[in-house]
Each structure stands twice: as C-alpha cells, then as structure tokens.
Amino acid sequence: MQKILVILDKPKHEQIALRRALELASKEAVQLHLVSFVYEPIQWMPFVQDPANDISARIRAERENWLESLQQDSELPDGTTSEVVWHPDIPSWILDFLEDNTFAMVVKTAQKQFGKGGFGSIDWRLIESLSVPLWLAVNTHWLKRDRIVAAMDPAVSNALHVELNHRVLKLGGTMAQALGAEFEAVACMPVPDMVADLDAFREQTGTLMGALDKVIAESGVACKKTHFVTGKPAVEVNRVVDRNKARLIMVGRGVRKGARGFVLGNTAERILGRSNTDVLVVP
C-alpha cells in the first residue's frame, strides 16, 4: 500500500490538501500521514512571563486537540496516522522526514490563490528539492469536469528529456485512472519573433509532432488527446489547461536544479507561476 504525506493547512483555513488526498484515498488503496505544523518564536514575544516550555506545550496541545477533532469529522482511510510538528522550517523537516520514510507523494495546499499566480517560498523549495511527486492544490470551484493535462518536453532528441516525459506520462495515466479523469498532453514549440523560413518551420513542427506521438505511444499510456501549440510556452500551455478546465497540470522536474530543471527548461517557472489550477510536479 502506497503512503501519502499530507501537509495540513492551519486550522482557520480550508483543508484543500486533505480533500485532495481523501478523494484519491476513496478510489485507491493508500495510507495517509497527516502533519500539522505549528511554531511560535516565543523568546521574541513581548510581555511573556510564563516559561517558554509551558507556552509551547500549551500551543501544541491546542493544535493536537484540533487535529483530533479534524480526524473525527473526516472519513479517513484505515491506517491513517497523524502528528503535530513544532518546527520553524517546513521544507527542511519534510526533506529530512522523507529521507527516513518511504512515501509515494506529498500533497500540500499551494501558497497562492486562484488568479493571483506564483508560489510562495516554501512551495518553491519543495518544487526544487523533493524526490517524490508534489501535488500543490488550489481552490478551483470553477472546474466542470475531471481532466489531467501533462506538459510534455518538446526536446525529444535528448534521452534524459524523453525519460522524464515517460515518468510524467506514466504517473499521469495512473492518476487519471485512479481519479476517473480524462488524460491529455500538451506540448508547446517556442516560436522566434521572426520566422525566417516558414516552410522549414512547418517541417520542423511536423517532425516534432511525430516524435512526441512516438514518445506517448512508447510510454504505453492511453492519452485521449495531444495539444500541440506554438508560441510562448508559459502562455500557451496554461491557455490549453484553462480552456479545457483541467483540474490538474503535470510538469516534470529535470535533472538540473532550480527552475531550469523543469520539463520545459527555463520557461517552466513561468508556466507554474501562471497556473490557475492544481499542479503536480514529477521529479
């Protein structure tokens, strides 16, 4: 049974990440581990007279009571575990925890709101560093149908990029089957400001489309449709996702560190920043 690490929102917020994890757990045999982070720099609080240990214990107890109530009010799968963690650095704790424990995925609510764009520093650190897929969820009430769209790397002449495409496709196919969603792919070929030879550009585009179709066929994943677009990837990829009201966009993180390691090279940061829906980052 695969295990999923769920980073809970603060008590006053919607538990979007938990909702995503529960939806997946309702259709797949998975085990959840819920983590609620709490931390207060007590030594800097003015007019504090009680010992710091007493204050931290009281804060932890309040959060543990809330977590117990949350579990009682939620239909959690068998084997669900939970803990309250007092730690000032969430990404560091998660990375250390995953070194000692085997999990198939991390689910977390994104540090952004619909239409705002961009991610917070915690999200970017996890995007750049996690060794397992990261599902960043947002509040998307406007979705009308279940559809997952995988962003394909058009650099199919590179073996590492092809391998990354296969990882994205296979996980996307698995997620689509588990959630009962349609699975599609999108690839964007950047267009220079001036196309010197239109016939040559058309020929290159046709060759790339054929190569991408081959990559999808070799993956063995059933892909309902492939969207092949040209232009600025950060704009066009998200245009496809938004137009089709997809619930989730998948991007692959390449072998390099930072934003340049994403599936679409150094444009991936802008693709993620413009996304208005859930994002699943595949390492």
C-alpha positions in Angstrom: 0.0 0.0 0.0 1.4 3.4 -1.0 1.7 6.1 1.6 0.9 9.8 1.0 2.2 12.6 3.1 -0.4 15.3 3.6 0.6 18.8 4.8 -2.4 20.2 6.6 -3.5 23.8 6.4 -3.8 25.9 9.5 -7.0 25.3 11.5 -8.6 28.6 10.2 -8.1 27.7 6.6 -9.8 25.3 4.2 -8.2 21.9 4.2 -7.7 21.7 0.4 -4.8 19.3 0.5 -6.7 17.0 2.8 -9.7 17.0 0.4 -7.4 16.0 -2.5 -5.8 13.2 -0.5 -9.2 11.9 0.7 -10.5 11.9 -2.9 -7.5 9.8 -4.0 -7.8 7.5 -1.0 -11.5 6.9 -1.7 -10.6 5.3 -5.1 -7.1 3.9 -4.4 -5.7 1.8 -1.5 -3.4 4.4 0.0 -2.3 5.2 3.6 -2.3 8.8 4.7 0.1 10.5 7.2 -1.3 13.9 8.2 1.1 16.6 9.5 0.1 19.9 11.1 2.9 22.4 11.6 3.0 24.8 14.4 5.7 27.1 15.6 5.9 30.4 17.5 9.2 32.2 18.3 8.3 32.5 22.0 11.5 34.1 23.0 10.6 37.2 20.9 7.1 37.6 22.3 6.8 40.8 24.4 5.5 40.7 27.9 5.7 36.9 28.1 6.1 35.8 31.7 5.4 32.0 31.5 8.3 29.7 30.8 8.8 29.1 27.1 8.3 25.3 27.5 5.0 25.8 29.2 3.8 28.1 26.4 5.0 25.8 23.6 3.4 22.8 25.3 0.1 24.7 25.6 0.2 25.7 21.9 1.0 22.1 20.8 -1.8 20.7 23.0 -4.3 23.1 21.3 -3.2 22.0 17.9 -3.3 18.3 18.9 -6.9 18.8 20.1 -7.8 20.4 16.8 -6.2 17.6 14.8 -8.1 15.0 16.8 -11.3 16.8 16.0 -10.4 17.1 12.4 -9.8 13.3 12.2 -13.1 12.6 13.9 -15.0 14.8 11.4 -13.3 13.3 8.3 -13.8 9.9 6.8 -10.1 8.8 6.8 -8.9 5.6 5.3 -7.7 2.8 7.6 -4.2 3.1 8.7 -4.2 6.9 8.7 -1.6 8.4 11.1 -1.0 12.0 12.2 1.3 14.2 14.2 1.7 17.8 15.2 5.2 19.1 14.4 6.9 22.1 16.1 9.4 23.2 13.6 10.4 26.7 12.1 11.3 25.4 8.7 8.7 23.2 6.9 10.6 22.3 3.8 13.7 21.2 5.8 11.5 19.0 8.1 9.8 17.4 5.1 13.0 16.6 3.3 14.5 15.1 6.4 11.4 13.1 7.1 11.3 11.7 3.5 15.0 10.6 3.9 13.9 8.2 6.7 10.4 7.3 5.5 9.1 6.0 2.1 6.2 7.9 0.7 4.8 7.9 -2.9 3.7 11.6 -2.9 3.4 14.8 -0.9 0.1 16.7 -1.0 0.1 20.3 0.1 -2.1 23.4 -0.4 -0.3 25.9 -2.6 0.7 29.3 -1.2 -1.3 31.2 -3.7 -4.9 32.0 -4.6 -6.8 31.4 -7.8 -6.0 34.1 -10.4 -3.0 35.5 -8.4 -0.2 33.5 -9.9 3.1 32.5 -8.4 4.0 30.3 -5.5 5.5 31.1 -2.0 9.0 30.3 -0.9 8.0 27.1 0.9 6.4 25.7 -2.3 9.4 26.6 -4.5 11.8 25.0 -2.1 9.8 21.8 -2.2 9.4 22.0 -6.0 13.1 22.2 -6.4 14.1 19.6 -3.9 11.6 16.9 -3.4 12.5 13.4 -4.6 8.8 12.3 -4.8 5.9 13.8 -6.8 4.5 17.0 -5.2 0.8 17.8 -5.6 0.1 21.5 -5.0 -3.6 22.1 -4.7 -5.6 25.3 -5.1 -9.2 26.2 -4.6 -10.8 25.6 -8.0 -14.6 25.7 -7.7 -14.9 26.6 -11.4 -13.9 23.1 -12.6 -16.6 21.4 -14.6 -15.1 18.0 -15.5 -12.1 15.9 -14.5 -9.2 16.3 -16.8 -5.5 16.0 -16.2 -3.1 17.6 -18.7 0.6 16.7 -18.8 3.1 19.2 -20.1 5.5 17.5 -22.5 9.1 18.4 -23.1 9.5 19.1 -26.8 13.2 18.4 -26.7 12.7 14.8 -27.6 16.1 14.4 -29.1 17.5 14.3 -25.6 17.3 10.9 -23.9 17.0 12.4 -20.4 14.1 14.6 -21.5 12.4 11.6 -23.1 12.8 9.6 -19.9 11.3 12.5 -18.0 8.4 12.6 -20.4 7.8 8.9 -19.8 7.7 9.5 -16.0 5.2 12.3 -16.3 3.0 10.3 -18.7 3.0 7.1 -16.6 2.2 8.9 -13.4 -0.4 11.0 -15.2 -2.0 7.8 -16.6 -2.1 6.3 -13.2 -3.6 9.4 -11.6 -6.2 9.7 -14.3 -7.3 6.1 -13.9 -7.4 6.4 -10.1 -9.5 9.6 -10.2 -11.6 8.6 -13.2 -10.3 11.6 -15.2 -9.5 12.1 -18.8 -5.8 12.3 -19.6 -4.4 14.6 -22.2 -0.9 16.0 -23.1 0.2 19.4 -24.3 3.5 20.4 -25.9 4.5 23.9 -27.0 7.1 24.7 -29.5 8.6 28.2 -28.9 8.4 30.5 -31.9 11.0 33.1 -32.5 9.9 36.7 -33.0 10.7 36.3 -36.7 10.4 33.1 -38.7 13.0 33.3 -41.5 11.8 30.3 -43.4 8.2 29.4 -42.9 8.3 26.1 -44.9 11.3 24.9 -42.8 9.5 25.9 -39.6 6.4 23.9 -40.7 8.5 20.9 -41.5 10.3 21.1 -38.1 6.9 21.4 -36.4 5.6 18.3 -38.2 8.7 16.3 -37.3 8.3 17.3 -33.7 4.7 16.3 -33.6 5.5 12.9 -34.9 8.3 12.5 -32.4 6.0 13.4 -29.5 3.4 11.0 -30.7 6.1 8.3 -30.7 7.1 9.1 -27.1 3.5 8.9 -26.0 3.0 5.6 -27.8 6.2 4.1 -26.3 5.0 5.1 -22.8 2.0 2.7 -23.1 -0.3 5.3 -21.6 -3.7 6.0 -23.0 -3.7 9.7 -23.9 -7.1 10.9 -25.2 -5.7 14.0 -27.0 -2.4 15.7 -27.6 -2.5 19.5 -27.8 0.4 20.8 -29.9 0.7 24.6 -29.8 3.3 27.2 -30.8 4.2 30.4 -29.1 5.3 31.3 -25.6 5.0 28.1 -23.5 4.2 29.9 -20.3 1.1 31.4 -22.0 0.1 28.7 -24.4 0.4 25.7 -22.1 -1.8 27.4 -19.4 -4.2 28.6 -22.1 -4.8 24.9 -23.0 -5.3 24.0 -19.4 -7.6 26.8 -18.7 -9.6 26.5 -21.9 -10.2 22.8 -21.2 -10.9 23.5 -17.5 -8.5 20.8 -16.4 -8.3 20.0 -12.7 -4.5 19.3 -12.8 -1.5 20.2 -14.8 1.6 18.0 -14.6 5.1 19.2 -15.1 8.3 17.3 -14.9 11.4 18.4 -13.0 14.5 17.6 -14.9 18.0 16.5 -13.8 19.2 20.0 -13.2 18.4 22.0 -10.1 16.2 25.0 -9.9 13.6 26.2 -12.4 15.9 25.3 -15.4 15.5 21.7 -14.5 11.8 21.6 -15.3 10.3 19.8 -18.2 10.1 22.9 -20.4 13.5 24.2 -19.5 13.8 27.7 -18.2 10.2 28.6 -19.1 8.8 26.2 -16.5 8.9 28.7 -13.7 6.6 31.0 -15.7 4.3 28.1 -16.6 3.9 27.2 -12.9 3.6 30.9 -11.9 0.7 31.4 -14.3 -1.1 28.2 -13.4 -4.7 28.7 -12.0 -5.3 25.0 -11.2 -3.6 22.2 -9.2 0.0 21.4 -10.1 1.7 18.0 -9.9 5.5 18.2 -10.1 7.2 15.0 -11.1 10.9 14.6 -10.3 
